[in-house]
Amino acid sequence: MTKLLAALIAGLFSAAVFAQATPATPATPATPAAAAASAKKDDKAAAKTEKKEEKAAAKDAKKDDKAAAKDAKKDAKKDDKAAKKDEKKS
């Protein structure tokens, strides 16, 4: 019986200790991390824009090259026709 009474008293003391424990303080939001995240987001957006501009410039350059090649081909055909006309006249 004394052991049972000692266990109950020990249980009451331990319950009292846990009841008096201070609760954990709530976490405050980290504002620097939010600022860093928004800066990172801005960097991504800028990089994406630069990539699009580079792609567009490459596409335009390719288009110009094709047009120049096409013009050169037309000029070569005209020269060939002119050479054939000169041969026929001679």
C-alpha beads as a LAMMPS data file, in Angstrom:
LAMMPS data file: protein, C-alpha beads

90 atoms
89 bonds

1 atom types
1 bond types

-500.0 500.0 xlo xhi
-500.0 500.0 ylo yhi
-500.0 500.0 zlo zhi

Masses

1 110.0

Atoms # bond

1 1 1 0.000 0.000 0.000
2 1 1 2.780 2.407 0.780
3 1 1 4.337 1.707 -2.598
4 1 1 1.042 2.531 -4.304
5 1 1 0.708 5.737 -2.326
6 1 1 4.315 6.697 -3.150
7 1 1 3.700 6.080 -6.892
8 1 1 0.542 8.251 -6.846
9 1 1 2.335 11.106 -5.071
10 1 1 5.260 10.868 -7.518
11 1 1 2.749 10.976 -10.389
12 1 1 1.144 14.107 -8.950
13 1 1 4.517 15.812 -8.634
14 1 1 5.481 14.931 -12.198
15 1 1 2.101 16.174 -13.483
16 1 1 2.604 19.445 -11.628
17 1 1 6.054 19.870 -13.191
18 1 1 4.725 19.333 -16.707
19 1 1 1.833 21.691 -16.104
20 1 1 4.197 24.482 -15.100
21 1 1 6.420 24.120 -18.169
22 1 1 6.392 27.235 -20.348
23 1 1 4.798 26.721 -23.741
24 1 1 6.978 27.090 -26.812
25 1 1 6.957 30.582 -28.271
26 1 1 5.365 30.784 -31.706
27 1 1 7.784 31.175 -34.584
28 1 1 8.004 34.616 -36.114
29 1 1 7.971 34.792 -39.907
30 1 1 11.384 35.274 -41.429
31 1 1 11.212 38.405 -43.537
32 1 1 14.752 38.174 -44.980
33 1 1 13.937 34.776 -46.464
34 1 1 10.864 36.232 -48.116
35 1 1 12.936 39.063 -49.542
36 1 1 15.519 36.591 -50.806
37 1 1 12.790 34.478 -52.366
38 1 1 11.330 37.475 -54.186
39 1 1 14.808 38.503 -55.365
40 1 1 15.398 34.977 -56.621
41 1 1 12.056 35.086 -58.408
42 1 1 13.006 38.394 -60.046
43 1 1 16.333 36.920 -61.163
44 1 1 14.530 33.972 -62.717
45 1 1 12.147 36.276 -64.547
46 1 1 15.028 38.390 -65.851
47 1 1 16.916 35.309 -67.002
48 1 1 13.819 34.008 -68.740
49 1 1 13.323 37.323 -70.525
50 1 1 16.960 37.399 -71.634
51 1 1 16.656 33.864 -72.945
52 1 1 13.555 34.785 -74.938
53 1 1 15.316 37.810 -76.407
54 1 1 18.337 35.707 -77.384
55 1 1 16.061 33.149 -79.003
56 1 1 14.242 35.846 -80.937
57 1 1 17.545 37.376 -82.085
58 1 1 18.817 33.972 -83.224
59 1 1 15.566 33.360 -85.071
60 1 1 15.805 36.729 -86.815
61 1 1 19.433 36.106 -87.760
62 1 1 18.504 32.709 -89.194
63 1 1 15.655 34.290 -91.146
64 1 1 18.001 36.955 -92.528
65 1 1 20.541 34.298 -93.520
66 1 1 17.862 32.346 -95.361
67 1 1 16.711 35.470 -97.177
68 1 1 20.301 36.324 -98.157
69 1 1 20.879 32.790 -99.438
70 1 1 17.652 32.947 -101.413
71 1 1 18.665 36.278 -102.972
72 1 1 22.101 34.907 -103.815
73 1 1 20.477 31.917 -105.492
74 1 1 18.222 34.201 -107.550
75 1 1 21.220 36.292 -108.614
76 1 1 23.096 33.149 -109.635
77 1 1 20.144 32.037 -111.779
78 1 1 19.983 35.445 -113.447
79 1 1 23.700 35.301 -114.182
80 1 1 23.320 31.813 -115.655
81 1 1 20.469 32.977 -117.893
82 1 1 22.479 35.979 -119.022
83 1 1 25.475 33.750 -119.788
84 1 1 23.291 31.388 -121.832
85 1 1 21.856 34.335 -123.810
86 1 1 25.380 35.539 -124.535
87 1 1 26.370 32.054 -125.759
88 1 1 23.384 31.897 -128.068
89 1 1 24.223 35.294 -129.549
90 1 1 27.819 34.308 -130.199

Bonds

1 1 1 2
2 1 2 3
3 1 3 4
4 1 4 5
5 1 5 6
6 1 6 7
7 1 7 8
8 1 8 9
9 1 9 10
10 1 10 11
11 1 11 12
12 1 12 13
13 1 13 14
14 1 14 15
15 1 15 16
16 1 16 17
17 1 17 18
18 1 18 19
19 1 19 20
20 1 20 21
21 1 21 22
22 1 22 23
23 1 23 24
24 1 24 25
25 1 25 26
26 1 26 27
27 1 27 28
28 1 28 29
29 1 29 30
30 1 30 31
31 1 31 32
32 1 32 33
33 1 33 34
34 1 34 35
35 1 35 36
36 1 36 37
37 1 37 38
38 1 38 39
39 1 39 40
40 1 40 41
41 1 41 42
42 1 42 43
43 1 43 44
44 1 44 45
45 1 45 46
46 1 46 47
47 1 47 48
48 1 48 49
49 1 49 50
50 1 50 51
51 1 51 52
52 1 52 53
53 1 53 54
54 1 54 55
55 1 55 56
56 1 56 57
57 1 57 58
58 1 58 59
59 1 59 60
60 1 60 61
61 1 61 62
62 1 62 63
63 1 63 64
64 1 64 65
65 1 65 66
66 1 66 67
67 1 67 68
68 1 68 69
69 1 69 70
70 1 70 71
71 1 71 72
72 1 72 73
73 1 73 74
74 1 74 75
75 1 75 76
76 1 76 77
77 1 77 78
78 1 78 79
79 1 79 80
80 1 80 81
81 1 81 82
82 1 82 83
83 1 83 84
84 1 84 85
85 1 85 86
86 1 86 87
87 1 87 88
88 1 88 89
89 1 89 90
